[in-house]
Amino acid sequence: MKRFTIFSLMIFFMAALMLPVSASAEKTLKIGLGDPIDSDQGVLALRFKEIVEKTSGGNYKVDIFPAGQLGDEQKMVKDARRGSIDCAVVAVNNITPFAKSVGILTLPYLMQNFDDAVMATTGDLGNKWREVLVKEAGVRVLGWAYSNFRVLTNSKKPVTTLADLKGLKIRVPKNAIMIATWQALGAEPIPMAWPETFTALQQGVVDGQDNPHITNYSMKFYEVQKYSSECHYLFSLQPLVIGEKYFQSLSAEDQAMFTRAGIEAQQANLLFSVTKSEDAKQNMIKKGVKYLEIEDEDQWSKAAVDAVWPKFYDSVGGKAEVDKVVKALGR
């Protein structure tokens, strides 16, 4: 299968922008974020806000509530589904409890680069996840944040090999696949809500955590972490979702406007992530964090894939569904 580059995929995004739009009745739209406003989640939400407010001629006002002000990410998904908030940007692992087949996107070492992440969320695969989330979770994906790979940070010791992970207490989201992955790698995963993470690191309840460079910097983890190891076990995807009941209550014109805004915000986020991830890494280094390369990541990949994928085939829709996604990614 011919592999697309990130920038050729921009053509797809721009074509999708050619949708009719119009204004609707005045309304305030509430968007919740798990991360700070200066994160990649914030980039997605701010661009969405800009487009909606401008395109609607001021008939829509978009209010953004960052840093978990509206609750943790799983709560925000529930609230968007039932209509107490309108939209949320959440990590994909926090939406899988409501649509288990989307857990395919959290299988370790499924995605190996930015191209894989874009292909996994656009075209036929993008449509697949949108339909699944509407049906199973009651929310609709309007756009995706591409947050890059979740690198490992910790305050105990340099981690450059699989053996170095033994006994390391790692904060992980409350996601069965991610928990099983760190167990397979030899670490001690401790499930914990995101708002509790910084304090837990500060107090030594956990030794480390995993997140992309931009998140690590925006959350000031350089204050409580000494080392960062460049692993690539999971590409962090964060969808912007809107409650499906609310979406269906909109006029066709406003549905088109929100759809267009989501696509363009996704494009802006992709460009931001591609260009700013290295900046965030260098800023962490300036703050004193030591960056380390993994010497034996082929062993990490084998350990995780062999132990985790078969264990979760049934929960994500079966091995055949996983094979279809792998094939779509050109492998």
C-alpha positions in Angstrom: 0.0 0.0 0.0 1.3 3.4 -0.9 2.1 5.4 2.2 0.9 9.1 2.3 3.0 11.8 3.8 1.6 14.2 6.3 1.6 17.1 3.9 -0.1 15.3 1.1 -2.9 14.5 3.5 -3.4 18.3 3.9 -5.0 18.1 0.5 -7.6 15.9 2.0 -8.2 18.3 4.8 -8.5 21.4 2.6 -10.9 19.6 0.3 -13.1 18.8 3.2 -13.3 22.5 4.1 -15.4 23.2 1.0 -18.6 22.8 2.9 -21.6 25.2 3.0 -22.0 27.0 6.3 -24.4 29.5 7.8 -25.2 31.0 11.2 -27.8 29.7 13.6 -29.5 31.0 16.7 -27.3 32.5 19.4 -25.8 29.9 21.7 -22.8 29.5 24.0 -20.9 26.3 23.3 -19.0 24.8 26.3 -15.8 22.8 25.6 -13.9 21.0 28.3 -10.2 20.1 28.2 -8.3 17.7 30.4 -5.0 19.6 29.7 -4.0 23.3 30.1 -4.9 25.8 27.4 -1.3 26.0 26.2 -1.3 22.3 25.4 -2.0 20.6 22.1 -5.6 20.1 23.3 -5.7 23.8 23.6 -4.5 24.4 20.1 -7.3 22.2 18.8 -10.0 23.9 20.9 -8.8 27.5 20.3 -8.8 27.0 16.5 -12.2 25.4 16.6 -13.5 28.4 18.7 -12.0 30.9 16.3 -13.6 29.3 13.2 -17.1 28.8 14.8 -17.3 32.3 16.2 -16.1 33.9 12.9 -18.2 31.7 10.6 -21.4 32.0 12.6 -21.0 35.8 12.6 -21.0 35.9 16.3 -24.2 33.8 16.7 -22.1 31.2 18.5 -19.8 32.0 21.5 -17.4 29.2 22.4 -16.2 29.0 26.0 -13.2 26.7 26.8 -12.7 25.2 30.2 -9.1 23.8 30.4 -7.2 21.8 33.0 -10.0 19.6 34.1 -12.3 22.4 35.2 -15.3 20.4 34.1 -14.1 17.2 35.6 -11.8 14.4 34.5 -11.9 13.3 30.9 -14.1 10.3 31.3 -16.6 12.4 33.1 -16.6 14.9 30.3 -17.4 12.2 27.8 -20.4 11.2 29.9 -21.5 14.8 30.2 -21.2 15.5 26.5 -23.2 12.3 25.8 -26.0 13.4 28.1 -25.8 17.1 27.1 -24.6 18.9 30.3 -21.6 20.1 28.3 -21.4 20.4 24.5 -17.9 19.3 23.6 -14.7 17.9 25.1 -11.1 17.1 24.0 -10.0 13.9 25.6 -7.3 11.3 25.2 -8.5 8.4 23.2 -7.8 6.0 26.0 -10.4 7.9 28.1 -13.1 7.3 25.5 -12.5 3.6 25.0 -14.5 2.7 28.1 -17.6 3.9 26.2 -16.6 2.3 22.8 -14.3 -0.7 23.3 -13.4 -1.3 19.7 -11.7 2.2 19.6 -9.2 0.5 22.0 -7.4 -0.7 18.8 -5.9 2.8 18.7 -4.2 2.1 22.1 -2.6 -1.2 21.2 1.1 -0.8 21.9 3.3 -0.2 18.8 0.3 -0.2 16.4 1.4 3.2 15.1 5.0 3.9 14.4 5.1 7.4 13.0 2.9 10.5 12.3 1.8 9.1 9.0 0.3 6.1 10.8 -1.5 8.4 13.2 -3.0 10.5 10.4 -4.1 7.5 8.4 -5.6 5.9 11.4 -7.9 8.9 11.9 -8.8 10.0 8.4 -10.4 8.3 5.3 -12.1 5.0 5.9 -10.6 4.5 9.3 -11.6 7.9 10.5 -15.2 7.2 9.3 -15.1 3.9 11.1 -14.2 5.5 14.5 -16.8 8.3 14.0 -19.6 5.7 13.4 -18.5 3.6 16.3 -18.4 6.5 18.7 -21.8 7.8 17.6 -23.3 4.3 18.1 -21.6 3.1 21.2 -20.5 6.3 23.1 -23.2 8.8 22.0 -20.6 11.3 20.9 -19.3 12.4 17.5 -15.7 13.1 16.6 -15.3 16.5 15.0 -11.5 16.5 14.9 -8.3 14.9 16.3 -5.3 16.3 18.2 -2.1 14.6 17.2 0.0 14.7 20.4 3.0 12.6 19.3 4.4 9.6 21.2 4.0 9.2 24.9 7.5 9.2 26.2 8.4 7.9 29.7 9.5 10.3 32.4 10.6 9.4 35.9 12.5 10.7 38.9 14.4 7.6 40.0 16.9 6.5 37.4 17.9 6.6 33.7 15.8 4.2 31.6 17.5 3.0 28.4 16.8 -0.7 28.4 13.8 -3.0 29.1 15.6 -4.2 32.2 15.7 -0.7 33.6 11.9 -0.6 33.9 11.7 -3.4 36.6 10.0 -2.1 39.7 9.4 1.4 38.4 6.1 2.8 39.6 4.4 4.4 36.6 1.2 6.4 36.7 -1.1 5.3 33.9 -4.6 6.2 32.9 -7.4 3.9 34.0 -7.2 2.0 30.7 -6.8 -1.8 30.7 -4.6 -2.0 27.6 -2.1 0.6 28.9 -2.0 -1.0 32.3 -1.3 -4.4 30.6 1.4 -2.8 28.4 3.4 -1.5 31.3 3.0 -4.8 33.1 4.3 -6.6 30.0 7.3 -4.3 29.9 8.2 -5.0 33.6 7.1 -1.8 35.2 4.6 -1.4 38.0 1.7 0.6 36.5 -0.5 2.5 39.0 -3.9 3.6 37.5 -4.6 7.2 38.5 -6.8 10.1 37.4 -5.0 12.8 35.4 -5.7 15.7 37.8 -4.0 13.7 40.6 -0.8 13.0 38.6 1.4 16.0 39.4 0.9 15.8 43.1 1.5 12.0 43.1 4.8 12.6 41.3 5.7 15.4 43.6 5.0 13.3 46.7 6.7 10.2 45.4 3.5 8.1 45.3 4.6 7.2 41.7 8.1 7.4 40.2 7.1 8.4 36.7 4.4 8.8 34.0 4.1 8.8 30.2 3.0 11.6 28.0 4.1 13.5 24.8 6.7 16.3 25.1 4.2 19.1 24.7 2.1 17.8 27.6 5.1 17.2 29.8 6.2 20.8 29.3 2.8 22.4 29.6 2.2 20.5 32.8 5.6 21.5 34.2 6.7 18.0 34.8 10.3 19.2 34.7 9.7 20.3 38.3 9.2 16.7 39.5 10.9 14.5 36.9 14.6 14.0 36.2 14.7 11.7 33.2 12.8 11.3 30.0 13.2 8.1 27.8 12.3 8.3 24.1 10.0 5.3 23.8 7.4 5.0 21.1 4.9 2.5 22.4 1.8 4.6 21.9 1.0 7.6 19.7 -1.3 9.9 21.7 -4.5 10.8 19.9 -7.1 13.1 21.4 -10.4 13.6 19.7 -12.6 16.6 20.0 -16.1 15.2 20.5 -19.6 16.7 20.6 -22.6 15.1 22.1 -24.5 13.3 19.3 -28.0 14.3 20.6 -26.9 17.9 20.6 -25.3 17.6 17.1 -28.6 16.1 15.7 -30.5 19.0 17.2 -28.6 21.5 15.0 -29.6 22.6 11.5 -27.9 21.1 8.6 -26.0 24.3 8.1 -24.7 24.4 11.6 -23.7 20.7 11.5 -21.7 21.6 8.4 -20.1 24.5 10.1 -19.1 22.4 13.1 -17.8 19.7 10.8 -15.7 22.2 8.9 -14.4 23.8 12.0 -13.3 20.4 13.4 -11.4 19.5 10.3 -9.6 22.8 10.1 -8.8 22.6 13.8 -7.4 19.1 13.2 -5.2 20.4 10.5 -3.9 23.3 12.7 -3.2 20.9 15.5 -1.2 18.5 13.2 1.0 21.4 12.0 1.5 22.5 15.6 2.5 19.0 16.8 4.9 18.4 13.9 6.7 21.7 14.4 6.4 22.3 18.2 7.1 18.8 19.7 10.9 19.3 19.4 10.6 22.8 20.9 8.9 21.3 24.0 11.5 18.7 24.3 14.3 21.3 24.2 12.5 23.4 26.7 12.4 20.4 29.1 16.1 19.9 28.6 16.7 23.5 29.4 14.8 23.0 32.6 17.2 20.2 33.6 15.5 17.0 32.4 17.9 14.5 30.9 16.8 12.9 27.7 17.7 9.3 26.9 17.4 7.0 23.8 16.1 3.5 24.2 18.8 1.0 23.3 16.6 -2.1 22.8 13.2 -0.9 21.7 12.8 -3.9 19.5 12.6 -5.9 22.7 10.0 -3.5 24.1 7.9 -3.9 21.0 8.1 -7.7 21.0 7.3 -8.0 24.7 4.3 -5.6 24.5 2.8 -6.9 21.2 3.2 -10.6 22.1 1.7 -10.2 25.6 -0.9 -7.5 25.0 -2.4 -7.8 21.6 -3.8 -11.4 22.0 -5.2 -10.6 25.4 -7.3 -7.8 24.0 -8.4 -9.1 20.6 -11.9 -10.0 21.8 -12.5 -6.7 23.6 -11.6 -4.5 20.6 -13.7 -6.5 18.1 -11.6 -9.5 17.2 -8.3 -10.2 15.6 -9.7 -9.7 12.2 -10.6 -6.1 13.0 -7.1 -5.5 14.3 -5.7 -7.1 11.1 -7.8 -4.7 9.0 -6.4 -1.7 10.7 -2.8 -3.0 10.4 -3.3 -3.6 6.7 -4.8 -0.1 6.3 -1.6 1.3 7.8 0.4 -0.5 5.1 1.9 -3.3 7.1 
